[in-house]
Amino acid sequence: MPTATDFKDYYTILGVNKNATPDEIKRAYRKLARKYHPDLNPGDQQAEAHFKEVNEAQEVLSDPEKRQKYDQFGQYWHQASQGVPPPRGASVGAEGFDFDQYADFDSFINDLLGRFGTSGRAGGRTYTYRTPAGQPSGFETPRDTEAAIALTFSEAFHGTQKQLQLDSEIINIRIPPGAKGGSRIRVAGKGRPSPFSQQRGDLYLTIDVLPHPFFRFEGDNIACDVPIRPDEAVLGAQIPVPTPDGSVTLKIPPAVRSGQSLRLRGKGWRKPQGRRTDLIVKLQIVPPKDLSQIEREAYETIQSHSSFDPRAQLLEVSL
């Protein structure tokens, strides 16, 4: 773990000041990389060491997120990135980050996460840390870990296996079928350990289900919009409708309206014990844009002979 004694001043290594622009950093790196490149200095171990330092400095200072943490936490930026507190009494970065100002580890973590801006989704996962319920907050307590994970509609419906990386550890997670947005899954003993006792808390996953282009949630059910022709709306029809596990035939009664809903029972979202909610099918009457000559003549005949006036009640509307 980096300490004050092995701290490297990346700005000094590249020969730029702390306000250097990305272009200035890039130019300085290219100049020094050419100067110390092993191919131009065969057998020169000192030049090789300088070359490695220059590359390390460029890797950090050319990355806006890494540079922000480096500027803020100085020699302890690696520790801060992992949520580990710096030594007591340590003053870190330009802001005078003094660990003694915190009453407990929770306070340190909350401020640390706030400084890193870790709220929201990042790559489908967001990690925060808290003391397990029922335990006193302190430096020896394990850390429960909260993580947000994004699933596709299919993954959430069918269930899936996911791999999460927490620090250097890869954790295999089984998501059961029927997960919904906002639901939580507990994985015992996979939270972040106390940096001192190494005792581990639990990992809590909050599910975020990504939108689907056809299906959507309506409470416990799922819903979809299905287009039908004007003649199908007037006369009724039997049409194929997609469901999460295959197409089924839906019977449309005569004289349906655009926006009217029909229910396919047991064809919705998965529930515990294998049960299913319903699929709500919302009908959308879609007129054809391109008519054949026969179709146009048929519609003109209907129009000229129709006695139905859907706007009759509007004649009585006034202010």
C-alpha positions in Angstrom: 0.0 0.0 0.0 1.5 3.4 -1.0 2.9 5.5 1.8 4.4 9.0 2.1 7.9 7.6 1.7 7.2 6.0 -1.7 5.0 8.8 -3.0 5.8 9.9 -6.6 5.1 13.4 -7.7 3.8 12.8 -11.2 3.8 16.5 -12.1 7.6 16.7 -11.3 8.3 13.5 -13.2 6.7 15.0 -16.3 8.1 18.5 -15.7 4.8 20.3 -15.7 2.9 22.3 -13.1 -0.3 21.2 -11.4 -2.4 23.4 -13.7 -1.1 21.8 -16.8 -3.6 21.2 -19.6 -4.1 17.8 -21.1 -2.3 18.9 -24.2 0.7 20.1 -22.1 0.8 16.8 -20.3 0.7 14.9 -23.6 3.5 16.9 -25.1 5.7 16.5 -22.0 5.1 12.8 -22.0 5.9 12.3 -25.6 9.2 14.3 -25.2 10.3 12.3 -22.2 9.1 8.9 -23.6 11.4 9.5 -26.6 14.3 10.6 -24.4 14.1 7.5 -22.1 12.8 4.9 -24.5 14.7 1.5 -24.0 15.3 1.2 -27.7 17.2 4.5 -27.7 19.0 3.6 -24.4 20.0 -0.1 -24.7 21.2 -1.6 -21.4 20.7 1.7 -19.5 18.7 0.6 -16.4 18.3 4.1 -15.1 16.8 5.3 -18.4 14.4 2.3 -18.3 13.4 3.2 -14.7 12.7 6.8 -15.9 10.7 5.5 -18.8 8.5 3.4 -16.5 7.9 6.4 -14.2 7.0 8.7 -17.1 4.5 6.1 -18.4 3.0 5.7 -14.9 2.7 9.5 -14.5 1.1 9.8 -17.9 -1.4 7.0 -17.2 -2.7 8.9 -14.1 -2.5 12.5 -15.2 -4.1 11.8 -18.6 -7.2 10.2 -17.0 -9.5 13.0 -15.6 -10.9 10.7 -12.8 -7.5 9.4 -11.7 -6.0 12.9 -11.8 -8.8 14.3 -9.7 -8.2 11.6 -7.0 -4.5 12.1 -7.2 -4.8 15.8 -6.8 -7.2 15.4 -3.9 -5.6 12.6 -1.9 -1.9 12.8 -2.8 0.1 9.9 -1.7 -3.0 8.1 -0.3 -5.0 8.3 -3.6 -4.7 4.5 -4.1 -6.1 3.8 -0.6 -8.9 6.4 -1.1 -9.9 4.8 -4.3 -10.5 1.5 -2.5 -12.4 3.1 0.4 -9.6 2.5 2.9 -8.9 5.3 5.4 -5.5 7.0 5.4 -3.5 6.8 8.6 -4.7 8.9 11.6 -3.4 12.4 11.5 -2.6 12.2 7.8 -3.2 15.4 5.9 -4.0 14.6 2.3 -4.1 16.7 -0.9 -4.6 20.4 -1.4 -7.8 20.4 0.7 -6.0 19.4 4.0 -8.0 16.2 4.2 -7.5 15.3 8.0 -8.7 11.9 9.0 -8.9 13.0 12.7 -11.9 15.1 11.8 -14.1 12.0 11.4 -15.9 10.4 14.4 -16.1 7.0 12.9 -15.4 5.0 9.7 -19.0 5.6 8.4 -18.4 9.3 8.4 -15.2 8.9 6.5 -16.7 6.6 3.9 -19.8 8.9 3.3 -17.5 11.9 2.8 -15.2 9.9 0.6 -17.9 8.6 -1.6 -19.4 12.1 -1.9 -16.0 13.5 -3.0 -15.7 10.8 -5.6 -19.2 11.4 -6.9 -20.2 7.8 -6.8 -24.0 8.3 -6.7 -25.9 7.1 -9.8 -25.1 4.2 -12.2 -21.6 3.5 -13.4 -21.3 0.6 -15.7 -24.4 -0.8 -14.3 -23.1 -0.9 -10.7 -22.8 1.6 -7.9 -21.1 0.6 -4.6 -21.7 2.2 -1.3 -20.7 0.9 2.2 -22.5 0.9 5.5 -22.3 -0.7 9.0 -24.6 -3.8 9.3 -27.8 -3.3 11.1 -27.6 -4.0 14.8 -23.8 -3.4 15.0 -22.1 -0.3 16.5 -20.3 1.9 13.9 -16.6 1.7 14.3 -13.3 1.0 12.6 -13.4 -2.8 13.4 -16.9 -3.5 12.1 -17.4 -5.2 8.7 -18.8 -3.1 5.9 -22.2 -4.1 4.2 -21.9 -3.2 0.6 -24.8 -1.8 -1.5 -24.5 -2.3 -5.3 -26.9 -1.4 -8.1 -26.8 -3.9 -11.0 -28.6 -3.4 -14.4 -30.3 -6.4 -16.1 -31.9 -6.7 -19.5 -35.6 -7.5 -19.5 -34.8 -11.1 -20.6 -32.2 -11.5 -17.8 -34.6 -10.3 -15.2 -37.5 -12.5 -16.5 -35.5 -15.8 -17.0 -32.9 -15.3 -14.3 -29.2 -15.1 -15.0 -25.7 -15.5 -13.6 -23.6 -12.4 -13.1 -20.0 -11.6 -12.1 -19.3 -8.5 -10.0 -15.9 -7.2 -9.2 -15.5 -5.8 -5.7 -11.9 -4.5 -5.4 -9.8 -7.4 -6.7 -12.3 -10.1 -6.0 -14.7 -11.6 -8.6 -18.1 -12.5 -7.1 -20.5 -14.9 -8.9 -24.1 -13.9 -8.4 -27.2 -15.9 -9.3 -30.2 -13.7 -10.1 -33.5 -15.7 -9.7 -36.2 -15.5 -12.4 -38.7 -12.6 -12.0 -36.5 -9.9 -10.5 -38.1 -6.5 -10.7 -36.6 -3.0 -10.6 -36.0 -1.9 -7.1 -35.9 -5.4 -5.6 -32.9 -6.4 -3.5 -30.8 -9.5 -3.2 -28.6 -10.3 -0.2 -25.4 -12.2 -0.7 -24.1 -13.1 2.8 -20.4 -12.6 3.6 -19.5 -10.8 0.3 -19.5 -7.3 1.5 -16.4 -5.2 2.0 -14.2 -6.2 4.9 -13.2 -3.9 7.7 -9.8 -2.6 6.7 -8.6 -3.5 10.2 -10.3 -6.7 11.4 -10.9 -8.0 7.8 -14.3 -9.3 9.0 -16.8 -9.1 6.0 -20.3 -7.7 5.8 -23.0 -8.7 3.3 -23.5 -7.6 -0.3 -26.9 -6.2 -1.1 -27.8 -5.9 -4.8 -30.5 -3.5 -5.9 -31.9 -4.5 -9.3 -32.4 -2.1 -12.2 -34.3 -3.6 -15.2 -33.4 -1.9 -18.5 -36.3 -0.8 -20.7 -37.6 -3.2 -23.4 -38.6 -1.9 -26.8 -42.0 -3.8 -26.7 -42.9 -4.8 -23.1 -43.2 -2.5 -20.1 -44.2 -2.9 -16.5 -47.6 -1.8 -15.2 -47.6 -2.6 -11.5 -47.2 -6.3 -11.1 -48.3 -7.0 -14.7 -46.5 -6.2 -18.0 -48.1 -4.4 -20.9 -47.6 -3.9 -24.6 -49.1 -2.0 -27.5 -50.4 -4.0 -30.5 -51.5 -2.4 -33.8 -54.6 -3.7 -35.6 -56.3 -2.7 -38.9 -59.6 -0.7 -39.0 -61.4 -3.8 -40.4 -60.1 -5.9 -37.5 -61.4 -3.4 -35.1 -64.9 -3.3 -36.7 -65.4 -7.0 -37.4 -63.2 -8.6 -34.8 -60.2 -10.9 -35.5 -57.8 -13.4 -34.1 -54.2 -12.1 -34.2 -50.8 -13.3 -32.9 -49.4 -11.4 -29.9 -45.8 -11.8 -28.5 -45.5 -12.8 -24.9 -42.2 -13.2 -22.8 -42.2 -16.9 -23.6 -43.6 -17.1 -27.2 -46.4 -15.9 -29.4 -50.1 -16.7 -28.6 -53.4 -16.0 -30.4 -55.5 -13.2 -29.1 -59.2 -13.0 -30.0 -60.3 -9.4 -30.7 -64.1 -8.8 -30.2 -66.0 -6.7 -32.8 -66.2 -2.9 -32.4 -63.1 -2.4 -30.2 -61.7 1.1 -29.7 -58.2 2.4 -30.2 -56.5 2.3 -26.7 -58.8 -0.5 -25.4 -57.0 -3.1 -23.3 -57.4 -6.9 -23.4 -55.9 -9.2 -20.8 -53.9 -12.4 -21.4 -54.1 -14.1 -18.0 -50.9 -15.8 -16.7 -48.8 -14.5 -19.6 -47.1 -11.7 -17.6 -44.2 -11.5 -15.2 -42.8 -14.3 -13.2 -43.7 -14.6 -9.5 -42.5 -16.9 -6.7 -43.5 -20.5 -6.9 -43.7 -20.3 -10.7 -46.9 -18.2 -10.8 -47.3 -15.5 -13.5 -49.0 -12.1 -13.6 -51.0 -11.0 -16.6 -50.1 -9.4 -19.9 -52.1 -6.3 -20.7 -52.5 -5.8 -24.5 -53.4 -2.3 -25.5 -54.9 -2.1 -29.0 -53.9 0.7 -31.4 -56.0 1.0 -34.6 -53.6 1.9 -37.4 -55.0 3.0 -40.8 -53.1 1.9 -43.9 -51.0 4.6 -45.6 -50.8 3.0 -49.1 -54.1 1.7 -50.5 -54.6 -0.5 -53.5 -57.3 0.5 -55.9 -59.7 -2.1 -54.6 -59.1 -1.1 -51.0 -59.6 2.6 -51.8 -62.9 1.8 -53.6 -64.0 -0.3 -50.6 -63.3 2.4 -48.1 -65.1 5.0 -50.3 -68.1 2.7 -50.5 -68.2 2.4 -46.7 -67.8 6.1 -46.3 -70.6 6.9 -48.7 -73.0 4.4 -47.1 -72.1 4.7 -43.4 -74.7 6.1 -41.0 -72.4 6.0 -38.0 -71.3 9.4 -36.6 -68.6 9.1 -33.9 -68.8 12.9 -33.3 -72.5 13.3 -32.8 -72.2 14.2 -29.1 -69.8 17.0 -30.0 -72.8 19.0 -31.4 -73.9 19.8 -27.9 -70.5 21.0 -26.7 -70.3 24.7 -25.9 -68.8 27.1 -23.4 
